[in-house]
Amino acid sequence: MCITAYQPADVKIVVSNNYDGPIYEQIKSQILQAILSRELMPGDILPSLRSLARDLKVGVLTINRAYTELESEGYIENIQGKGCFVAQS
């Protein structure tokens, strides 16, 4: 059993290889839950792709997929050169 955790501000992201689905879904669902529960507020910056990948010990493409899906669903926005932020309501 391998579990890795990352905690930006007050949000804890935990990745486990015992989960049946893909790792990006674990990351996506935990970030989404933090947004919906208002642990992450509109305008809050998310960790960079590389730093989150390093901290969770996963590939950058895994984080990118989670962020891309959250962005396409309107929960976060990527501002080129500045990072990813929780979208304004």
C-alpha positions as CSV (number, residue, x, y, z in Angstrom):
1,M,0.0,0.0,0.0
2,C,1.5,3.3,-1.1
3,I,-0.1,6.5,0.1
4,T,1.3,10.0,-0.6
5,A,-0.1,13.2,0.8
6,Y,0.2,16.9,0.0
7,Q,-1.3,19.7,1.9
8,P,-1.6,23.2,0.4
9,A,-2.9,25.7,2.9
10,D,-5.8,23.8,4.6
11,V,-6.4,21.3,1.9
12,K,-5.0,17.8,2.1
13,I,-4.6,15.7,-1.0
14,V,-4.0,12.0,-0.5
15,V,-3.1,9.5,-3.3
16,S,-3.4,5.8,-2.7
17,N,-2.6,3.0,-5.1
18,N,-5.4,0.9,-3.5
19,Y,-8.0,3.1,-5.2
20,D,-9.7,1.4,-8.1
21,G,-9.7,4.4,-10.4
22,P,-6.9,6.4,-12.0
23,I,-4.7,8.7,-9.8
24,Y,-5.8,11.8,-11.6
25,E,-9.4,11.1,-10.5
26,Q,-8.3,10.9,-6.9
27,I,-6.6,14.3,-7.2
28,K,-9.4,15.9,-9.2
29,S,-12.1,14.7,-6.8
30,Q,-10.2,16.0,-3.7
31,I,-9.6,19.4,-5.2
32,L,-13.2,19.6,-6.3
33,Q,-14.4,18.7,-2.8
34,A,-12.2,21.4,-1.4
35,I,-13.6,23.9,-3.8
36,L,-17.3,22.9,-3.1
37,S,-16.7,22.9,0.6
38,R,-15.1,26.3,0.4
39,E,-11.8,25.1,1.8
40,L,-10.4,26.6,-1.4
41,M,-12.0,30.0,-2.2
42,P,-12.4,31.8,-5.6
43,G,-9.0,33.3,-6.5
44,D,-6.9,30.9,-4.4
45,I,-3.9,29.6,-6.3
46,L,-3.3,25.9,-6.7
47,P,0.1,24.3,-6.5
48,S,2.1,24.3,-9.7
49,L,1.9,21.1,-11.8
50,R,5.6,20.3,-11.1
51,S,5.5,21.0,-7.4
52,L,2.3,18.9,-6.8
53,A,3.6,16.1,-9.0
54,R,6.9,16.1,-7.0
55,D,5.1,16.2,-3.6
56,L,2.7,13.4,-4.5
57,K,5.4,11.4,-6.4
58,V,3.3,11.2,-9.6
59,G,3.9,12.3,-13.1
60,V,3.3,15.9,-14.3
61,L,0.9,14.6,-16.9
62,T,-1.3,13.1,-14.1
63,I,-1.6,16.5,-12.4
64,N,-2.2,18.2,-15.8
65,R,-5.1,15.8,-16.6
66,A,-6.8,16.6,-13.2
67,Y,-6.3,20.3,-13.7
68,T,-7.4,20.2,-17.3
69,E,-10.6,18.4,-16.4
70,L,-11.3,20.8,-13.5
71,E,-10.7,23.8,-15.9
72,S,-13.0,22.4,-18.6
73,E,-15.7,21.9,-16.0
74,G,-15.3,25.6,-14.9
75,Y,-13.9,25.0,-11.4
76,I,-10.4,26.4,-12.0
77,E,-8.8,28.7,-14.5
78,N,-5.3,28.6,-15.8
79,I,-3.7,32.0,-16.3
80,Q,-0.7,31.6,-18.6
81,G,2.5,32.5,-16.8
82,K,0.8,32.9,-13.4
83,G,-0.7,29.5,-12.5
84,C,-4.0,27.8,-11.8
85,F,-6.6,29.5,-9.7
86,V,-10.0,28.6,-8.3
87,A,-12.5,30.1,-10.7
88,Q,-14.7,33.0,-9.6
89,S,-18.3,31.9,-9.1
